[in-house]
Amino acid sequence: MNLGGFKNREIVVDLSSGAVDYREINEELAKKYIGGRGLGVKYVYDNGPEVEPFSEENILCVMTGPVTGSRSAMSGRLCMVTKSPLTNTVTDSHMGGWSAARIKWAGVDNLIFKGKSDKPVYLYIEDGQGELRDASDLWGQGTRATVKAMQDRYGKENLSVICIGQAGENLVRYAGFINENDRAAGRGGTGAVAGSKKLKAIVIKAAQKGNMPVPVQDEEYKQANQKALKAIMEGGLTAPKKGGLSVYGTNVLTNIINEVGALPAMNSKYSHWEGAEGHSGETVNATLLVADNTCHACPVACKKEVEVKEGKYKTRVESFEYESGWALGANCGLGDAAAISYIINLCNEHGMDTIELGNTLSCMMEAYERGLTEEHIDWGDADRMIELTEMLVFRKGVGDVLAEGTARAAKLFGDENLAMCVKGQAIPAYDPRGIQGIGLGYATSNRGACHLRGYTVASEIAGIPMPTDRLQPEGKGELLKVFQDLLAFSDSMNICKFSSFSENAENYAEQYSAMTGQKVSADDVMKIGERIYNLERHYNNLAGFDKREDDYLPKRFTEEPGTGNSAGHVSRMDIMLDEYYQVRGWVDGVVPEEKLKELGIA
């Protein structure tokens, strides 16, 4: 391989036979799909859209990108790609910390798991070699106990541990991976796929010294990196110790989004909630903050470690994120940051998605309120939320229903309209009635409802890269496409999405070109991102998502007006969806043959 930034080594693990093999990366595929999310989706696509998520035929790809573990700012991300047991779509879930960098420093780019083991195992990686080892003594353990066991065995220094907890073992459909820094690959059920394969952990031993990716054009790379870093250091949101993201973390958004009337509350019955101040970034920083943590090569330090020092919710957790705080807070009518911290810690300990959990619990709260279930749970009942969380991890009683996720639980409660989901995945912390573009983003996301596919909130709320009217539907189809394509590329470089608050396509093109030696322009960045997004959509089309109604929001957002400063507004999906399909060149959500050919997919 002639591209810089790659170690040109993938570990392919057949869990059924126990074989560990190695292969080089196809250079042409790397040029077309970059790495990370893009290349991982290509592997999952080639494996077949018809596979069952929990079958041995499904594969789980752990991917880095060409700048992962390098000097590029915010280049500490890895990406897990598979077919989701929650949505039955292709899914990718990303993790920060130092895990991705250590995979690259160990001389490996990507890990591909196929088959199923008949006993619990973990993969140990060092000096470019991988070995499956017995994890029987770890099965049944939480993520913290698993990490500690590996640290005791191999030493803490230069070690990263990526593992599942009991939620993954018990096939909770929204189980994820957690690493030693409590960074999560949370959404889509990647941890449940690992659990079905009896894969408990991935353990990497590697030092940075002498192992960082080497750019093909060193001087150009230095200049590109310095330019990108300058943008981050001077960014209104990202500037260290000055920007809102650095000072308050992602939770800087709670009061902002609530004020405009776009904070979904009590299962999205409302879009504004007075109690949200109780778990806002300002409140959490003033009362619970104990540390500002960061990931490899990141000056922003958006992670906010919190500690509840006394009382029944005594805990310490990294980190109190906006999405987690909302999902378990306003969304459930709970304004107690201490209680929310405790439940976040349970999610990290057991290894599961806080967003899906919060939505599933709020769905049950409304079901109980409406008399659809006799299982008691009131709005804001933290102790019952904790009890139900433990029950669902081990699939006890009604927990067996909740472990299936929001959409399936709502059907079992007797009203699928209780689920604030798209394609089976629950919404994040932005109400589509108060931010029109993000509703379109949820509807057309290729991994189910998601803000991270195309973060139009940057424009509609923060004015980045230019301001747009949050309540107007016109123009949002074109705006969303730009965000989706740009972020598909950055996810494939495996650079943190928050870089996009300060960097642009030109910054990405310059860093990628100098690192790999393959010259790309800003226009090329957008075209490659479009190719990746269309490949994901094509996969989903082949998996059965081939109708306009698959790209639609729950009725609550299109028929029940919002509250607060979005009072009277509903999501105007049809206007936006028509425009989006036209801009994309899709026919009612299906990628036509000519578009596949145009992008070099067919």
Secondary structure, DSSP 4 states (H G I P E B T S, - for coil): ---TT----EEEEETTTTEEEEE---HHHHHHH-SHHHHHHHHHHHH-TTS-TTSTT--EEEE--TTTTSSSTT---EEEEEE-TTTSSEEEEEE-TTHHHHHHHTT--EEEEES--SS-EEEEEETTEEEEEE-TTTTT--HHHHHHHHHHHH-STTEEEEE--HHHHTT-TTB-EEETT--EE-GGGHHHHHHHTTEEEEEEE--STTTS---SSHHHHHHHHHHHHHHHHT-TTTSTTTSHHHHHGGGGHHHHHHHHT---BTTTTBS--GGGGGGSHHHHHHHTEEEEE--TT-SS--EEEEEE-SSTT-EEES---HHHHHHHTGGGT---HHHHHHHHHHHHHHTB-HHHHHHHHHHHHHHHHTTS--S---TT-HHHHHHHHHHHHTT-TTHHHHTT-HHHHHHHHT-GGG--EETTEE--S--TTT-HHHHHHHHH-TTSS-SSSS-THHHHTT-SSS---TT--TTHHHHHHHHHHHHHHHHHHT--GGGGGT--HHHHHHHHHHHHS----HHHHHHHHHHHHHHHHHHHHHTT--SGGGG---HHHHHS-B-GGGBT----HHHHHHHHHHHHT-BTTBPPHHHHHHTT--
